[in-house]
Amino acid sequence: MINVTIWNEGRHEIESDEVRAVYPNGIHNCIKNFLSINDDLNIRTAVLDDTDNGLPDDVLENTDVLLWWGHMAHECVPDELVEKVYNRVMRGMGFIALHSAHFSKPFKRLMGTTCSLKWRDGDRERLWCISPNHPIAKDIPESFNIPVEEMYGERFDIPTPDEIVFMGWFKGGEVFRSGCCWNRGLGKVFYFQPGHESNPTYHIPEIQKIVTNAVYWVAPGKVIPEVECPWVPSLEEAYDGPNK
Ligand code: ZN
């Protein structure tokens, strides 16, 4: 089983009728619903206003894959929690940053750059799969339309990704590195651009498939209990010491 935690800020859905109309049970529960068809995923949800911001130590330690959606309350996420998430990724947890989580504290901590971009809501996007052999691209067409999505445009101030799986083209003319992969420590990180809160993006089958594929791709192989930097003796006893 893969333990998946879907973390959502969860504020737009409370404060906006428009957003609640699209995601009546919150973005986190929409994502949970489509991931739940997979029997090998053990899924929990968490929101910012839960106790311990939804991520007490035991939950974080027992999370293999953490999905993160945030926007209007990035600054309400405690720095101490951000360090715990960062450290957990270093030790092997997978991390998926969704849409406006480009500016979330954990993603920026993992990237080390500003993660700024250009934006404009109400555009149309054509999402291009440019790495069709990547596991996150499994069963995804070469391109498909997202009828209404927020434009995110370059330059996206991220470290050069290890792999770019998706490129977004917008009818206003901009392009964007919409699906990017990095390795950080023992953890894998995936950023995925579509998913503005007032657009029904997470109801689109191809989007659901990509998020699902990403969960499996970032799921950890090896996990270590803590990051160490130990002195070690030589393993090559026959060569122990000078000129032997
Ligand atoms: Zn947005």
Boltz pocket constraint, residues with backbone or C-beta under 6 A from the ligand:
constraints:
  - pocket:
      binder: B
      contacts: [[A, 99], [A, 100], [A, 150], [A, 195], [A, 196], [A, 197]]
      max_distance: 6.0
